[in-house]
Amino acid sequence: MTDTTLPMMERIARVLAGAEVSANADGDDAHAARAVDETWRNHRNQAMAVLHVMREPDAQVGESDGAVWRRLIEEAIANG
């Protein structure tokens, strides 16, 4: 389960770290939590790149929802 008390950038970085080491993804560690705790900071730049590309919502999102989306992502970038 995702810890929503963590900043969005950290949550993304942790997912990227997990994808690298976890046996559930590209890695071979069946118990990757410790490795993720130790390495997620190595994925900060990648996480920020993900946030930057997410700033603009998909075309099918309405303008009022799009404005909320942009504020959410800009806040995540600012707090990253």
Secondary structure, DSSP 8 states (H G I E B T S, - for coil): ---TTS-HHHHHHHHHHHHHHBTTTTS-BSS-HHHHHHHGGGGHHHHHHHHHHTSS--TTS-HHHHHHHHHHHHHHHHT-
